[in-house]
Amino acid sequence: MPETPFRSGFVAIIGRPNVGKSTLLNRILGEKIVITSDKPQTTRNRVQGIHNMPGAQIVFIDTPGIHQARSRLNRFMMEEALSSVKGVDVVLLLVEAGGPGRGGDELMLDVLRGIGVPVVLVINKIDLAPKETLLAGIAAQSALFPFREVVPISAASGDGVELLVRLVAGMLPEGAPYFPDDILTDLPERFVVAEMIREKVFRLTRDEIPFSTAVAVDAFKERPEKGLVAISATITVEKDSQKGILIGRRGEMLKRIGTLARKDIERLLDTKVFLELFVRVSKDWREDRRMLKELGYE
């Protein structure tokens, strides 16, 4: 009996902000490598997550949400999202259950019409939509584009995700794996650590502060004699008032951010972590080309 050929390839996950792209990737990988929050535009960079299964390796690419780009940072995010579909083997268009999406779906569909690879419509948050609304949404979305498959899921609960992964694996070309089978992402640890800190800012602060914040790891030192990793990081904001809010009264807010981030980082690195945080002000950094490059948004 002939041996089943191994399949491998790249799969882009695209969609509007806050539809659950990062939650889906974390669910597939079984580990948290992408930050999430209930605020739109949490994801700013493309993130590759590597899923190994019998007979296949799938490299999923999480992307920033498609949105109207106003600042230079937002334009970078849009370029990251739209360019992610180039050279991939499959595209997952993630939408929310309940009917056609709003602003951005037309742009995504225009891009998808010219790529020539299978496109799967993934309808997320089915646990939050009545069955009648879900069926109407599937019909409306399916009329917009010749999707290869339509798969309803709940990224939060995992319902339908295993089926989605099996379908995607079957669409990949035959070929050897791109990465060793013991890694989840090709991202450097410094990047993931910075993102975990930024996630806590998104979760604990309000108004414009999350969107005006960037995080960079300044030092990452393993100290085996003490059984820990010492990390220092700087949170950049745009205004003095934002710095005051982030630090908080007697440093309480910064302490909360650091404590929650440290717990996630310790799980990631599987070791104790000493985390030191600083806050600096860089006026209008989201429009400053030099600052964007320094902070990793090139």
MARFIRO-72395 format. One record per atom (N, C-alpha, C, O): residue in one letter; x, y, z. Coordinates in steps of 0.05 Angstrom, whole numbers, padded with zeros to 5 digits, always signed. Layout:
AXYZ ...
***
This chain:
M+00017-00024+00000 M+00000+00000+00000 M+00018+00025+00000 M+00035+00028+00017 P+00014+00043-00019 P+00031+00067-00021 P+00029+00085+00004 P+00007+00088+00016 E+00052+00096+00011 E+00052+00114+00035 E+00038+00140+00028 E+00043+00151+00007 T+00022+00150+00047 T+00009+00176+00043 T+00030+00199+00043 T+00046+00200+00061 P+00030+00215+00022 P+00050+00236+00020 P+00047+00257+00042 P+00025+00264+00051 F+00070+00268+00051 F+00070+00289+00071 F+00062+00316+00058 F+00071+00321+00035 R+00047+00332+00071 R+00039+00358+00061 R+00048+00380+00079 R+00049+00377+00103 S+00055+00403+00067 S+00064+00426+00083 S+00058+00451+00067 S+00058+00451+00043 G+00054+00473+00082 G+00049+00498+00068 G+00041+00520+00087 G+00040+00517+00111 F+00036+00544+00075 F+00031+00568+00090 F+00001+00576+00087 F-00010+00575+00065 V-00011+00584+00109 V-00039+00591+00109 V-00043+00618+00123 V-00036+00621+00147 A-00053+00637+00108 A-00058+00664+00120 A-00086+00666+00132 A-00105+00657+00120 I-00088+00678+00155 I-00113+00683+00168 I-00118+00713+00167 I-00104+00729+00179 I-00139+00721+00152 I-00144+00749+00149 I-00173+00755+00157 I-00190+00737+00159 G-00179+00781+00162 G-00206+00789+00170 G-00205+00816+00183 G-00184+00828+00187 R-00228+00826+00189 R-00230+00853+00202 R-00220+00851+00231 R-00216+00829+00242 P-00214+00874+00243 P-00205+00874+00271 P-00225+00860+00290 P-00250+00862+00286 N-00215+00846+00309 N-00231+00835+00331 N-00250+00812+00323 N-00270+00807+00337 V-00244+00798+00300 V-00261+00776+00293 V-00252+00750+00305 V-00266+00729+00303 G-00228+00750+00317 G-00218+00726+00331 G-00195+00711+00318 G-00191+00688+00323 K-00180+00725+00301 K-00158+00712+00286 K-00137+00702+00305 K-00128+00679+00303 S-00129+00718+00325 S-00108+00710+00343 S-00118+00688+00362 S-00103+00670+00369 T-00143+00690+00370 T-00154+00669+00387 T-00155+00643+00372 T-00149+00622+00384 L-00161+00643+00347 L-00161+00619+00331 L-00133+00607+00329 L-00130+00583+00332 L-00113+00623+00323 L-00086+00613+00321 L-00077+00600+00348 L-00066+00578+00348 N-00082+00614+00370 N-00075+00603+00396 N-00089+00576+00401 N-00077+00558+00412 R-00114+00575+00393 R-00130+00550+00397 R-00118+00527+00381 R-00115+00505+00391 I-00110+00533+00356 I-00099+00512+00339 I-00072+00502+00350 I-00067+00478+00351 L-00056+00521+00360 L-00029+00513+00370 L-00030+00501+00397 L-00012+00487+00405 G-00052+00506+00412 G-00053+00496+00439 G-00036+00511+00459 G-00033+00503+00482 E-00025+00533+00450 E-00008+00550+00467 E-00014+00579+00460 E-00022+00586+00437 K-00009+00597+00479 K-00013+00625+00473 K+00013+00638+00463 K+00031+00642+00479 I+00014+00643+00437 I+00037+00657+00426 I+00029+00684+00414 I+00047+00700+00408 V+00003+00688+00411 V-00007+00713+00400 V-00024+00727+00421 V-00041+00714+00433 I-00020+00753+00425 I-00035+00767+00446 I-00063+00772+00436 I-00068+00774+00412 T-00082+00774+00455 T-00110+00779+00449 T-00121+00800+00468 T-00111+00802+00491 S-00142+00814+00460 S-00157+00831+00478 S-00184+00836+00465 S-00188+00828+00442 D-00202+00850+00479 D-00228+00856+00468 D-00227+00882+00452 D-00248+00891+00443 K-00203+00893+00448 K-00201+00918+00433 K-00191+00912+00405 K-00174+00894+00401 P-00201+00927+00385 P-00191+00922+00357 P-00162+00931+00354 P-00152+00946+00370 Q-00150+00921+00333 Q-00122+00928+00326 Q-00102+00920+00347 Q-00081+00933+00350 T-00107+00899+00362 T-00088+00889+00381 T-00064+00878+00367 T-00041+00883+00375 T-00068+00862+00345 T-00046+00851+00330 T-00035+00872+00311 T-00051+00884+00296 R-00009+00876+00311 R+00003+00896+00294 R+00022+00884+00273 R+00026+00895+00252 N+00034+00861+00279 N+00053+00848+00261 N+00042+00821+00252 N+00024+00809+00264 R+00053+00812+00229 R+00048+00784+00221 R+00061+00765+00241 R+00084+00770+00249 V+00047+00744+00249 V+00057+00725+00268 V+00054+00697+00256 V+00032+00690+00248 Q+00075+00682+00254 Q+00074+00654+00244 Q+00073+00634+00267 Q+00089+00634+00285 G+00052+00617+00265 G+00050+00595+00284 G+00051+00569+00270 G+00039+00565+00249 I+00066+00550+00280 I+00072+00525+00266 I+00057+00502+00279 I+00061+00496+00302 H+00039+00490+00264 H+00023+00468+00274 H+00031+00442+00260 H+00029+00439+00236 N+00041+00423+00276 N+00049+00396+00266 N+00027+00376+00273 N+00016+00375+00295 M+00021+00359+00253 M+00002+00338+00256 M+00011+00314+00240 M+00028+00317+00222 P-00001+00290+00244 P+00008+00267+00228 P+00004+00273+00198 P-00018+00278+00189 G+00026+00272+00183 G+00024+00275+00155 G+00025+00303+00144 G+00023+00307+00120 A+00027+00323+00162 A+00026+00351+00152 A+00039+00370+00172 A+00039+00366+00196 Q+00049+00392+00161 Q+00058+00415+00177 Q+00044+00440+00164 Q+00048+00446+00141 I+00029+00455+00181 I+00016+00479+00172 I+00028+00503+00185 I+00029+00504+00210 V+00037+00522+00170 V+00048+00547+00181 V+00026+00568+00178 V+00022+00578+00156 F+00013+00574+00200 F-00008+00594+00200 F+00004+00622+00203 F+00022+00626+00219 I-00007+00641+00189 I+00002+00669+00190 I-00021+00686+00201 I-00041+00690+00187 D-00019+00695+00226 D-00038+00714+00237 D-00032+00742+00228 D-00008+00749+00226 T-00052+00758+00222 T-00047+00784+00211 T-00063+00806+00225 T-00083+00800+00238 P-00054+00831+00223 P-00071+00853+00234 P-00098+00854+00220 P-00100+00845+00197 G-00118+00864+00234 G-00144+00866+00222 G-00145+00887+00199 G-00131+00907+00201 I-00161+00881+00179 I-00164+00900+00157 I-00182+00923+00166 I-00204+00919+00176 H-00171+00948+00164 H-00185+00971+00175 H-00176+00996+00159 H-00158+00995+00143 Q-00190+01018+00164 Q-00183+01043+00151 Q-00158+01054+00164 Q-00157+01059+00188 A-00137+01057+00148 A-00111+01065+00158 A-00108+01096+00158 A-00110+01108+00137 R-00104+01107+00182 R-00101+01136+00184 R-00072+01143+00191 R-00060+01161+00177 S-00060+01131+00211 S-00033+01138+00218 S-00013+01121+00202 S-00020+01102+00189 R+00013+01129+00204 R+00034+01114+00190 R+00035+01085+00202 R+00040+01066+00187 L+00031+01083+00228 L+00030+01056+00240 L+00008+01039+00229 L+00012+01016+00222 N-00016+01051+00226 N-00039+01036+00215 N-00034+01028+00186 N-00042+01007+00177 R-00020+01045+00171 R-00014+01038+00143 R+00005+01014+00142 R+00003+00997+00125 F+00024+01014+00161 F+00042+00991+00163 F+00026+00965+00169 F+00031+00945+00157 M+00007+00968+00187 M-00010+00944+00194 M-00026+00934+00171 M-00028+00910+00166 M-00037+00953+00155 M-00052+00945+00131 M-00034+00931+00111 M-00042+00911+00099 E-00010+00941+00107 E+00009+00929+00088 E+00016+00901+00098 E+00018+00882+00082 E+00020+00897+00124 E+00026+00871+00135 E+00003+00852+00129 E+00008+00829+00121 A-00022+00861+00133 A-00045+00843+00129 A-00049+00836+00100 A-00052+00812+00093 L-00048+00856+00082 L-00054+00851+00054 L-00031+00836+00040 L-00036+00820+00022 S-00007+00840+00048 S+00016+00826+00036 S+00018+00797+00045 S+00032+00781+00033 S+00004+00791+00067 S+00007+00764+00078 S-00006+00743+00060 S+00001+00719+00062 V-00023+00750+00041 V-00036+00731+00024 V-00018+00724+00000 V-00024+00705-00015 K+00004+00738-00003 K+00021+00733-00026 K+00039+00709-00020 K+00053+00708+00001 G+00039+00690-00038 G+00057+00667-00035 G+00047+00645-00016 G+00062+00626-00011 V+00022+00648-00005 V+00012+00627+00013 V-00002+00605-00004 V-00007+00609-00028 D-00009+00583+00009 D-00022+00561-00004 D-00052+00561+00000 D-00067+00550-00017 V-00061+00572+00022 V-00089+00574+00029 V-00094+00599+00044 V-00076+00609+00059 V-00118+00611+00041 V-00125+00635+00056 V-00151+00628+00072 V-00170+00617+00061 L-00151+00635+00098 L-00175+00634+00114 L-00186+00662+00118 L-00172+00679+00129 L-00210+00667+00108 L-00223+00693+00113 L-00242+00689+00137 L-00262+00675+00135 L-00234+00701+00159 L-00249+00698+00184 L-00269+00721+00186 L-00262+00744+00185 V-00295+00714+00191 V-00316+00733+00195 V-00332+00725+00219 V-00330+00702+00229 E-00347+00743+00230 E-00365+00737+00253 E-00391+00726+00243 E-00401+00734+00222 A-00402+00708+00258 A-00429+00697+00252 A-00449+00720+00253 A-00447+00738+00269 G-00468+00719+00234 G-00489+00739+00235 G-00493+00754+00210 G-00511+00772+00209 G-00478+00748+00189 G-00483+00762+00164 G-00458+00776+00153 G-00437+00774+00165 P-00461+00789+00130 P-00438+00802+00118 P-00424+00822+00136 P-00437+00835+00152 G-00398+00823+00134 G-00383+00842+00151 G-00386+00870+00142 G-00399+00876+00122 R-00372+00888+00157 R-00373+00916+00150 R-00346+00924+00140 R-00328+00908+00137 G-00343+00950+00134 G-00319+00962+00122 G-00294+00945+00122 G-00284+00938+00143 G-00284+00939+00099 G-00260+00923+00097 G-00264+00897+00083 G-00245+00887+00070 D-00288+00885+00085 D-00293+00860+00071 D-00291+00863+00041 D-00280+00845+00028 E-00301+00885+00030 E-00299+00889+00001 E-00270+00890-00008 E-00263+00878-00028 L-00254+00904+00007 L-00225+00906+00001 L-00213+00878+00001 L-00197+00871-00016 M-00219+00863+00022 M-00207+00836+00024 M-00216+00818+00001 M-00200+00803-00010 L-00241+00820-00006 L-00251+00803-00028 L-00238+00811-00055 L-00232+00794-00071 D-00233+00837-00059 D-00219+00846-00083 D-00191+00834-00084 D-00182+00825-00105 V-00177+00834-00061 V-00150+00822-00060 V-00151+00792-00065 V-00135+00781-00080 L-00171+00778-00054 L-00173+00749-00056 L-00179+00740-00084 L-00172+00718-00092 R-00193+00757-00099 R-00201+00749-00127 R-00177+00745-00145 R-00179+00731-00165 G-00154+00756-00138 G-00132+00754-00155 G-00109+00736-00146 G-00088+00735-00159 I-00113+00721-00124 I-00091+00706-00113 I-00088+00677-00124 I-00066+00666-00124 G-00110+00665-00133 G-00108+00639-00146 G-00103+00615-00127 G-00093+00595-00137 V-00109+00618-00102 V-00106+00595-00083 V-00132+00591-00069 V-00149+00609-00069 P-00137+00567-00057 P-00162+00562-00044 P-00167+00582-00021 P-00149+00589-00006 V-00192+00592-00020 V-00200+00610+00002 V-00223+00597+00017 V-00243+00589+00006 V-00219+00594+00043 V-00239+00582+00061 V-00252+00604+00077 V-00239+00620+00090 L-00279+00605+00076 L-00293+00624+00093 L-00297+00610+00121 L-00310+00589+00123 V-00286+00623+00141 V-00289+00613+00169 V-00307+00631+00184 V-00300+00655+00189 I-00329+00621+00193 I-00349+00637+00207 I-00346+00632+00237 I-00352+00610+00247 N-00336+00652+00251 N-00329+00649+00279 N-00352+00659+00297 N-00370+00672+00289 K-00349+00651+00323 K-00367+00659+00344 K-00396+00648+00339 K-00416+00662+00344 I-00397+00624+00329 I-00423+00612+00324 I-00439+00607+00349 I-00464+00604+00349 D-00424+00606+00372 D-00438+00602+00397 D-00453+00626+00406 D-00469+00625+00425 L-00448+00649+00393 L-00461+00674+00401 L-00484+00682+00382 L-00496+00703+00386 A-00489+00666+00362 A-00509+00674+00342 A-00532+00653+00341 A-00526+00629+00341 P-00557+00661+00339 P-00579+00642+00335 P-00575+00627+00309 P-00563+00638+00290 K-00586+00603+00307 K-00582+00586+00284 K-00592+00600+00258 K-00580+00598+00237 E-00615+00613+00260 E-00627+00626+00237 E-00609+00648+00226 E-00605+00651+00202 T-00597+00664+00245 T-00579+00685+00237 T-00554+00673+00225 T-00543+00684+00206 L-00544+00651+00236 L-00520+00639+00226 L-00524+00629+00197 L-00507+00634+00180 L-00546+00615+00192 L-00552+00605+00166 L-00555+00628+00145 L-00545+00625+00123 A-00568+00649+00154 A-00571+00672+00135 A-00544+00685+00129 A-00539+00693+00107 G-00527+00686+00149 G-00500+00697+00145 G-00484+00680+00126 G-00470+00691+00109 I-00485+00653+00129 I-00470+00635+00112 I-00480+00639+00083 I-00463+00641+00064 A-00506+00641+00079 A-00517+00645+00052 A-00507+00672+00040 A-00500+00673+00016 A-00508+00693+00056 A-00501+00719+00046 A-00471+00720+00039 A-00464+00731+00018 Q-00454+00709+00056 Q-00425+00710+00051 Q-00418+00692+00027 Q-00401+00700+00011 S-00431+00669+00025 S-00424+00651+00003 S-00431+00662-00024 S-00419+00654-00044 A-00450+00681-00025 A-00457+00693-00050 A-00437+00714-00060 A-00437+00722-00083 L-00418+00722-00042 L-00399+00743-00049 L-00374+00733-00063 L-00360+00748-00077 F-00368+00706-00060 F-00342+00696-00069 F-00343+00666-00072 F-00357+00653-00056 P-00329+00654-00091 P-00330+00625-00094 P-00311+00611-00074 P-00289+00602-00081 F-00319+00610-00049 F-00302+00598-00028 F-00300+00568-00033 F-00319+00555-00041 R-00276+00557-00027 R-00272+00528-00030 R-00288+00513-00009 R-00300+00493-00015 E-00289+00524+00016 E-00304+00512+00037 E-00316+00534+00055 E-00305+00556+00055 V-00337+00528+00069 V-00348+00546+00089 V-00349+00530+00115 V-00362+00510+00117 V-00335+00540+00136 V-00332+00525+00160 V-00340+00542+00184 V-00327+00562+00190 P-00363+00536+00197 P-00370+00550+00222 P-00354+00540+00246 P-00350+00516+00249 I-00344+00558+00262 I-00328+00550+00285 I-00334+00568+00309 I-00347+00589+00307 S-00324+00560+00332 S-00320+00578+00355 S-00291+00576+00363 S-00283+00556+00375 A-00275+00596+00358 A-00247+00596+00366 A-00244+00595+00396 A-00226+00583+00406 A-00263+00608+00410 A-00262+00609+00439 A-00266+00581+00452 A-00251+00574+00470 S-00285+00566+00442 S-00291+00540+00454 S-00277+00517+00439 S-00273+00495+00450 G-00268+00522+00415 G-00255+00501+00399 G-00274+00486+00381 G-00265+00469+00365 D-00300+00492+00382 D-00320+00478+00366 D-00314+00482+00336 D-00312+00505+00327 G-00310+00460+00321 G-00305+00462+00292 G-00276+00467+00284 G-00270+00465+00260 V-00259+00472+00303 V-00231+00480+00296 V-00216+00456+00285 V-00200+00458+00266 E-00219+00432+00297 E-00205+00408+00288 E-00213+00402+00259 E-00196+00394+00243 L-00239+00404+00253 L-00248+00399+00226 L-00235+00419+00206 L-00226+00412+00185 L-00234+00444+00214 L-00221+00465+00198 L-00192+00458+00192 L-00183+00460+00169 V-00177+00450+00212 V-00149+00443+00208 V-00146+00419+00190 V-00128+00419+00173 R-00162+00399+00192 R-00161+00376+00174 R-00166+00384+00145 R-00153+00374+00127 L-00186+00401+00141 L-00193+00410+00114 L-00170+00425+00102 L-00162+00421+00079 V-00158+00443+00118 V-00135+00459+00108 V-00112+00441+00101 V-00099+00445+00080 A-00106+00421+00118 A-00083+00404+00113 A-00086+00389+00086 A-00066+00386+00072 G-00111+00382+00079 G-00116+00368+00054 G-00112+00385+00030 G-00110+00375+00008 M-00112+00412+00033 M-00109+00430+00011 M-00080+00438+00006 M-00074+00451-00014 L-00062+00430+00024 L-00034+00438+00021 L-00020+00420+00000 L-00027+00398-00005 P+00001+00431-00013 P+00016+00415-00032 P+00034+00394-00017 P+00039+00397+00006 E+00042+00374-00032 E+00060+00354-00021 E+00088+00367-00018 E+00096+00383-00035 G+00101+00360+00004 G+00127+00372+00009 G+00137+00367+00037 G+00121+00361+00055 A+00163+00371+00041 A+00175+00367+00067 A+00167+00390+00086 A+00160+00412+00076 P+00169+00386+00112 P+00163+00408+00131 P+00184+00430+00128 P+00207+00426+00121 Y+00175+00454+00135 Y+00192+00478+00133 Y+00207+00483+00159 Y+00228+00496+00159 F+00197+00473+00181 F+00208+00478+00208 F+00211+00452+00223 F+00197+00432+00217 P+00229+00451+00242 P+00230+00427+00260 P+00204+00424+00274 P+00188+00443+00278 D+00198+00399+00283 D+00171+00394+00294 D+00169+00400+00324 D+00149+00394+00336 D+00190+00413+00335 D+00188+00420+00364 D+00187+00450+00369 D+00192+00459+00391 I+00180+00466+00348 I+00177+00495+00353 I+00149+00503+00345 I+00137+00492+00326 L+00138+00524+00359 L+00111+00534+00354 L+00111+00559+00337 L+00092+00565+00323 T+00134+00574+00337 T+00135+00598+00322 T+00164+00605+00315 T+00182+00596+00329 D+00168+00620+00294 D+00195+00628+00287 D+00202+00655+00299 D+00223+00667+00293 L+00184+00666+00315 L+00188+00692+00327 L+00210+00690+00349 L+00211+00671+00363 P+00227+00711+00351 P+00246+00711+00373 P+00231+00715+00400 P+00210+00728+00401 E+00243+00704+00421 E+00231+00706+00447 E+00227+00735+00456 E+00207+00742+00469 R+00245+00753+00448 R+00242+00781+00455 R+00216+00793+00444 R+00203+00808+00458 F+00209+00786+00420 F+00185+00796+00408 F+00160+00787+00423 F+00143+00802+00430 V+00160+00761+00429 V+00136+00750+00444 V+00134+00762+00471 V+00112+00768+00481 V+00157+00766+00485 V+00156+00779+00512 V+00145+00807+00510 V+00129+00815+00526 A+00155+00822+00490 A+00145+00850+00487 A+00115+00850+00482 A+00100+00867+00492 E+00105+00831+00466 E+00077+00830+00460 E+00060+00823+00485 E+00038+00833+00489 M+00071+00805+00502 M+00057+00798+00526 M+00054+00822+00545 M+00033+00825+00559 I+00074+00839+00546 I+00072+00863+00562 I+00051+00882+00550 I+00035+00893+00564 R+00052+00885+00524 R+00033+00903+00510 R+00004+00893+00514 R-00014+00909+00516 E+00001+00867+00514 E-00026+00857+00518 E-00038+00866+00545 E-00061+00873+00547 K-00021+00866+00566 K-00031+00875+00592 K-00039+00904+00592 K-00058+00913+00606 V-00024+00920+00576 V-00032+00948+00574 V-00059+00950+00560 V-00077+00965+00569 F-00064+00934+00540 F-00090+00934+00526 F-00112+00925+00545 F-00134+00936+00544 R-00106+00906+00562 R-00127+00895+00579 R-00134+00913+00603 R-00156+00913+00614 L-00113+00928+00612 L-00117+00943+00637 L-00122+00973+00633 L-00129+00987+00653 T-00118+00984+00609 T-00122+01012+00605 T-00144+01017+00585 T-00154+00999+00572 R-00152+01043+00583 R-00176+01050+00567 R-00169+01072+00548 R-00147+01083+00547 D-00190+01080+00533 D-00189+01103+00515 D-00166+01100+00495 D-00163+01079+00482 E-00150+01121+00492 E-00130+01121+00471 E-00104+01108+00480 E-00086+01103+00463 I-00101+01102+00506 I-00075+01093+00516 I-00065+01067+00502 I-00042+01066+00494 P-00082+01046+00500 P-00072+01021+00487 P-00061+01026+00459 P-00041+01015+00451 F-00075+01043+00444 F-00068+01047+00416 F-00044+01066+00413 F-00031+01067+00392 S-00037+01080+00434 S-00014+01098+00434 S+00011+01086+00447 S+00030+01100+00452 T+00010+01060+00451 T+00031+01046+00467 T+00046+01027+00449 T+00035+01013+00432 A+00073+01026+00453 A+00090+01006+00441 A+00109+00996+00462 A+00115+01010+00482 V+00119+00971+00459 V+00137+00959+00479 V+00162+00949+00465 V+00160+00936+00444 A+00185+00954+00477 A+00210+00943+00467 A+00225+00931+00490 A+00227+00943+00511 V+00237+00907+00485 V+00253+00894+00506 V+00282+00905+00503 V+00294+00903+00482 D+00292+00917+00525 D+00319+00929+00524 D+00340+00909+00532 D+00363+00910+00522 A+00334+00890+00550 A+00354+00871+00559 A+00340+00844+00565 A+00318+00844+00576 F+00354+00823+00558 F+00343+00796+00562 F+00367+00778+00570 F+00382+00769+00552 K+00370+00774+00596 K+00395+00761+00605 K+00388+00736+00622 K+00373+00737+00641 E+00399+00713+00613 E+00395+00689+00628 E+00415+00689+00651 E+00439+00693+00647 R+00405+00683+00675 R+00422+00682+00699 R+00419+00654+00712 R+00405+00651+00731 P+00433+00634+00701 P+00430+00607+00711 P+00438+00604+00740 P+00427+00587+00754 E+00457+00621+00750 E+00465+00618+00778 E+00442+00626+00797 E+00441+00617+00820 K+00423+00642+00787 K+00400+00650+00803 K+00374+00635+00794 K+00353+00638+00806 G+00377+00619+00773 G+00354+00604+00763 G+00332+00622+00752 G+00308+00616+00755 L+00339+00643+00738 L+00319+00661+00727 L+00329+00675+00702 L+00353+00674+00695 V+00311+00689+00688 V+00317+00707+00666 V+00310+00735+00674 V+00288+00740+00683 A+00329+00753+00671 A+00324+00781+00678 A+00318+00797+00653 A+00333+00797+00633 I+00294+00810+00653 I+00285+00824+00629 I+00279+00853+00637 I+00266+00858+00657 S+00288+00871+00621 S+00279+00899+00624 S+00266+00908+00598 S+00276+00902+00576 A+00245+00923+00600 A+00230+00932+00576 A+00220+00960+00580 A+00215+00969+00603 T+00217+00974+00558 T+00207+01002+00558 T+00181+01004+00544 T+00178+00994+00521 I+00162+01016+00557 I+00135+01022+00545 I+00136+01051+00535 I+00140+01069+00551 T+00131+01054+00509 T+00131+01081+00497 T+00102+01091+00494 T+00085+01076+00483 V+00097+01115+00502 V+00071+01128+00498 V+00076+01155+00485 V+00098+01163+00480 E+00054+01169+00478 E+00056+01193+00462 E+00054+01219+00479 E+00062+01240+00470 K+00043+01217+00504 K+00038+01241+00519 K+00047+01236+00548 K+00047+01214+00558 D+00054+01258+00562 D+00060+01257+00590 D+00037+01247+00607 D+00040+01232+00626 S+00012+01255+00599 S-00011+01246+00614 S-00015+01216+00612 S-00023+01203+00631 Q-00008+01205+00589 Q-00010+01176+00586 Q+00011+01161+00603 Q+00005+01140+00614 K+00034+01173+00605 K+00055+01162+00622 K+00046+01161+00651 K+00050+01141+00665 G+00033+01183+00660 G+00023+01184+00687 G+00002+01162+00693 G+00002+01150+00714 I-00016+01158+00673 I-00036+01138+00677 I-00024+01110+00677 I-00032+01093+00693 L-00005+01105+00660 L+00007+01079+00658 L+00023+01072+00684 L+00022+01049+00693 I+00036+01092+00695 I+00051+01087+00720 I+00031+01084+00743 I+00034+01067+00760 G+00011+01102+00744 G-00010+01101+00764 G-00001+01113+00791 G+00023+01119+00795 R-00020+01115+00809 R-00014+01126+00835 R+00005+01107+00850 R+00000+01084+00854 R+00028+01118+00858 R+00049+01103+00872 R+00058+01079+00856 R+00067+01059+00867 G+00056+01081+00830 G+00066+01060+00812 G+00048+01035+00811 G+00057+01014+00801 E+00023+01037+00820 E+00006+01014+00822 E-00001+01002+00795 E+00000+00977+00792 M-00007+01019+00775 M-00015+01008+00749 M+00008+00994+00736 M+00005+00972+00725 L+00032+01006+00736 L+00055+00993+00724 L+00062+00967+00738 L+00070+00948+00725 K+00058+00966+00764 K+00062+00942+00780 K+00043+00920+00771 K+00051+00897+00768 R+00017+00927+00767 R-00002+00907+00758 R+00005+00896+00730 R+00003+00872+00725 I+00012+00915+00712 I+00020+00906+00685 I+00044+00887+00687 I+00044+00866+00674 G+00064+00894+00703 G+00087+00877+00705 G+00082+00850+00717 G+00092+00830+00708 T+00065+00849+00738 T+00059+00824+00752 T+00044+00805+00733 T+00052+00781+00731 L+00024+00815+00718 L+00009+00797+00700 L+00026+00788+00677 L+00025+00765+00668 A+00042+00807+00666 A+00060+00800+00643 A+00081+00779+00652 A+00086+00760+00638 R+00092+00783+00676 R+00112+00765+00686 R+00102+00736+00687 R+00116+00717+00681 K+00077+00733+00696 K+00066+00706+00698 K+00064+00692+00671 K+00070+00669+00668 D+00055+00707+00651 D+00054+00696+00624 D+00081+00690+00613 D+00085+00669+00600 I+00100+00708+00618 I+00128+00704+00608 I+00140+00679+00621 I+00155+00664+00608 E+00135+00675+00647 E+00146+00652+00661 E+00135+00626+00649 E+00150+00606+00647 R+00110+00626+00641 R+00098+00602+00629 R+00111+00598+00601 R+00116+00575+00593 L+00116+00619+00587 L+00128+00617+00560 L+00156+00606+00562 L+00164+00588+00547 L+00172+00617+00581 L+00201+00610+00583 L+00206+00586+00601 L+00228+00575+00601 D+00185+00578+00616 D+00188+00556+00635 D+00210+00561+00655 D+00226+00543+00661 T+00212+00585+00665 T+00232+00592+00686 T+00222+00617+00701 T+00204+00631+00691 K+00234+00622+00723 K+00228+00647+00738 K+00238+00671+00722 K+00259+00669+00709 V+00224+00693+00725 V+00231+00717+00710 V+00231+00741+00729 V+00213+00745+00745 F+00252+00757+00727 F+00253+00783+00740 F+00248+00804+00718 F+00263+00807+00699 L+00225+00818+00720 L+00216+00837+00699 L+00217+00865+00710 L+00204+00872+00730 E+00231+00883+00696 E+00233+00911+00703 E+00221+00927+00680 E+00230+00924+00657 L+00202+00945+00686 L+00189+00961+00665 L+00195+00990+00669 L+00196+01001+00692 F+00198+01004+00647 F+00202+01033+00646 F+00181+01045+00627 F+00172+01031+00609 V+00175+01070+00630 V+00157+01084+00612 V+00170+01109+00602 V+00182+01125+00618 R+00169+01114+00576 R+00180+01138+00564 R+00159+01151+00546 R+00140+01138+00537 V+00162+01177+00541 V+00145+01192+00523 V+00159+01198+00497 V+00182+01209+00498 S+00147+01192+00475 S+00157+01200+00448 S+00134+01211+00433 S+00117+01195+00422 K+00132+01237+00431 K+00109+01250+00420 K+00104+01241+00391 K+00122+01241+00374 D+00078+01233+00386 D+00069+01225+00359 D+00087+01203+00347 D+00092+01204+00323 W+00096+01184+00362 W+00113+01163+00352 W+00100+01147+00329 W+00114+01136+00312 R+00074+01146+00329 R+00060+01130+00308 R+00063+01143+00280 R+00057+01130+00260 E+00072+01168+00279 E+00076+01181+00254 E+00106+01185+00248 E+00113+01196+00227 D+00123+01176+00266 D+00152+01181+00264 D+00165+01156+00252 D+00167+01135+00264 R+00176+01159+00227 R+00187+01137+00213 R+00211+01124+00229 R+00213+01100+00230 R+00227+01141+00241 R+00250+01131+00256 R+00241+01115+00280 R+00252+01094+00286 M+00221+01126+00295 M+00211+01112+00318 M+00198+01085+00311 M+00201+01065+00324 L+00182+01086+00289 L+00169+01061+00280 L+00189+01040+00274 L+00185+01016+00281 K+00211+01047+00261 K+00232+01028+00255 K+00245+01018+00280 K+00251+00994+00283 E+00250+01036+00299 E+00263+01028+00324 E+00245+01008+00339 E+00255+00990+00353 L+00219+01012+00337 L+00200+00995+00353 L+00191+00970+00337 L+00175+00955+00347 G+00203+00966+00313 G+00197+00942+00299 G+00175+00943+00279 G+00166+00923+00268 Y+00165+00968+00273 Y+00144+00971+00253 Y+00156+00984+00228 Y+00154+01008+00225 E+00168+00968+00212 E+00182+00978+00188 E+00164+00976+00164 E+00172+00984+00142 
***
